[in-house]
Amino acid sequence: MGKIENLEEQIRALSPEEFARFREWFAQFDAEAWDRQLEADVKAGKLDKLAEGALRAHAAGQSTEL
């Protein structure tokens, strides 16, 4: 059995309370991983073109301030 299948089996065996705790932990873990990836993409300039396009669109009156 592979790691993923082993994890799936273990997760299915959790009590409802344990599953709720796991879901809470995993949501936080996943959010932190996403934040790290986004930060790395920003530092690498991967979002620069998108930001520039959004700023141009806003300057052209194609958006509104929140």
N, C-alpha and C positions, 0 to 999 in steps of 0.2 A: 504494500500500500504506500502511495506517495504521501508527501507532506500535506498537500491540499486535501486529499481524501481523508487523511487522519484528522485534520482540523475540522472538516465537515462533520465527521462522525462524533468528535468530541463536542462540537457546538450543538448538534442535535440532542445530545445526552444531557445538556444543561437544564436545570430547573428553570421555571419562569423567572425567578428572582435572579439567578445567576445569569440568565440570558439578558435580562434588563441591564445588569451591571456590565456585561460584555459589550452590549450595544453602545452604552454610554462611553465606555473606554475606547471602543473602536471609532466612534464618531470623532472623539477628541484626537485620537491618533491620526486619523485620516485628514482631519482639518489641518493639523500641524504639518503633515507631509505636503499637503497642497500649498500651504503658506510658504514652506521652504522652496518648493518648485517655482512658485510665482516669483518669489524674491530672486531666485537664481536667474529666471528668465528676464526680469527687469534689469538686473545687473549686466546681463549679457546683451542687452539692447533689443531683445526679441519683440518687445512691445512698442518700440519707438515709433514705427510707422503707424500703428493703430492710434497711438496718442496724438501724433501729428495730424492724422486725418480727422480725429474727433475735434481737435482744437480748430482746424480749418472750417469744419462744418459748423461749429458753434459761432465762430467769427462771421460766417456767412449767414447767420440767423436761422440755421437749420435745426437748432435745438433751443431749449429753454433751461434756465438755471433752476435748480431744485430749491 
